[in-house]
Amino acid sequence: MKRLFDIICSLTGVIILLPFFIIISLLILFTSKGGIFYLQKRVGQNNQDFTIYKFRTMRTSSDKKGLLTVGGRDSRITGVGYFLRKYKLDELPQLFNVLFGSMSLVGPRPEVRKYVDLYNEEQRKILLVKPGITDYASLEYFSENELLGKSSNPEETYINEIMPAKLELNKRYISEAGLITDLKIIGRTLSRILFS
């Protein structure tokens, strides 16, 4: 049922949002050097790596300067990228991840291997389910980059404070997973984006 829901919703989303995909792609192309999409390896279900799709919001090779985005005005983010990130529009290409089956609409946000390797045995249990575009942790840490911007050591803050808290929320989602829960999370996510 969940997979069918994901296919129907992601396919419908891609069709409806296609004009926005084209407009965003042109804005990225004409305002900064580099490709339209940012591809990154993330860890998915059963601890398997997959490629996540996003609209590119940073200057090329920015991830070599760190994997975390720090502050609302990270100098690596382009002008268009700032707008896309503010309204989570950079995440739209993940509808293709959902359509192709590497992600779900709702589920624990997929992490990069560097941080997954730090999970303890209990935390690795979240890898038993398919990762998603949004979940409880995404809502709770909607402005995560701003929190990190206030830290004197953002990576340490992420590893020791934010990541464990997000993993607890991931576990909560897994224990409550179901169509009604997913619909509530999707509704809250859309509301948060529109009225943030």
HELIX and SHEET records of a PDB file:
HELIX    1   1 LYS A    2  THR A   31  1                                  30    
HELIX    2   2 GLN A   45  ASN A   47  5                                   3    
HELIX    3   3 SER A   62  LYS A   65  5                                   4    
HELIX    4   4 GLY A   79  LYS A   86  1                                   8    
HELIX    5   5 LEU A   89  GLU A   91  5                                   3    
HELIX    6   6 GLN A   94  PHE A  100  1                                   7    
HELIX    7   7 ARG A  113  VAL A  116  1                                   4    
HELIX    8   8 GLN A  123  LEU A  128  5                                   6    
HELIX    9   9 TYR A  136  GLU A  140  1                                   5    
HELIX   10  10 GLU A  144  GLY A  149  1                                   6    
HELIX   11  11 PRO A  154  THR A  157  1                                   4    
HELIX   12  12 TYR A  158  ILE A  162  3                                   5    
HELIX   13  13 MET A  163  GLU A  176  1                                  14    
HELIX   14  14 LEU A  179  PHE A  195  1                                  17    
SHEET    1   A 2 PHE A  37  VAL A  43  0                                        
SHEET    2   A 2 ASP A  49  PHE A  55 -1                                        
SHEET    1   B 2 SER A 104  VAL A 106  0                                        
SHEET    2   B 2 GLY A 132  THR A 134  1                                        
END                                                                             
